[in-house]
Amino acid sequence: MAFHGFVAVQGRGLVALPAEVRRRLHLDESGAQVEITERDDGVLELRPALPIPAAQRWFWEDRWQQREKEVDEHVTAGLVTVYNDGDAFLDHLDAQAQADDAAPQP
């Protein structure tokens, strides 16, 4: 839901954005900024500028970062296999699936 309304320009040019807008656009987070552009027609455009783009927020969530740490630990311990091309990786997955299918079921 887009906001439409008026905000007051306070002393020293301060403008307070409505709380609902700040929350929805993540402007209530540390480091958030607002980019302002003055157009030739006199319109002021405001754009949220986050330290982490909203489309990449998932990567920085605690759960994902824990998984990244686990991967780093596996790499450090040498518990990874590197494939130089996608076909070799797919061949490995196919062989693993066939082995799983052939394994006796409990």
N, C-alpha and C positions, 0 to 999 in steps of 0.2 A: 504494500500500500504506500503510495507516494505521498509525501507531505506537501501541503500547500497552506501557507499562512504568512503571518507577519512576525518579525522579531524586531526588537528595539535595538538601535545603535546607542550604546552607552558611552559614557565619558571615555576618552582616549580611543574611541572607535571600536570598543569591544562589542561583539555580537555573541549572544548565547544561543546555541542550537538547542532545539527541544530535546528532552531526554529520550523520547521514543526514537528520534532520528539518530541520536548518538549511539544508542544501543543497537539498532538495526544495522547501522553501517560500521559498527565496531570502533567508533570514534571515542568510546569511553575507555579504550585500552591505552596503556602506557606507550608513548612514542607516536601516537596517531597525530596526523596533521591534516590540514585542509588546504588544497591548492586553490588559489583564486586567480581567475582570468577576467580582465576587463575587456569586453568586446567593443568594437567600434560603434555599435549601436547603443552603448550605455548599459548593456546587460552585464551583471556580474555573475560569473559561473563559479560555483564551488564544487570541488571534487574531493572525496575522501582520499587521503594518501596514508596508507598503513605501512608500518615497518615490515610487515609480512603481507603480501597480497592475499586477499580473501580466498582466491582460488587455490592457494598453497597452504592454507591454515592447517589442513589435515596432517601435513607432514610434520608440523611442529607440536602436535598434540602429544601428551605424555605417553599414551599407549604406543603411538608410532615411533617415538624416539626410543622407547625401551626396546622395540624390535630392531631398530637401527643399531643400537648398542650390542644386541645379541649377534647380529650379523658381523659387526666389527670384531667381536670376540672370536667368532668362528673363523674369520679370515686370518686373524692373528695366530690362531692355533693351527692353521693349515687344514681346516676341516671343510674345504670347499673344492669344487672341481670347476675348472675354467674350460669353456667350450669356445672354440674360435669361430664357429658359425652356428646358425640356428638349426641346420639340418643335423649336425652331430648331436646337438642337445635333444632334438626330437627323436632321433634314433635311440638315444639313451632312455628317454621316457617310454618309448614303445617297448624296449627290451625289459625295462623294469615292470611295466604293466603286464607283460606276458609272464614274467617270473612270478608276479603276485597272483595271477590267475591260475598258474600251475601249482602253487603252494597248497598243501593240504589245509582244509578249513577245519577249525576246532569244533 
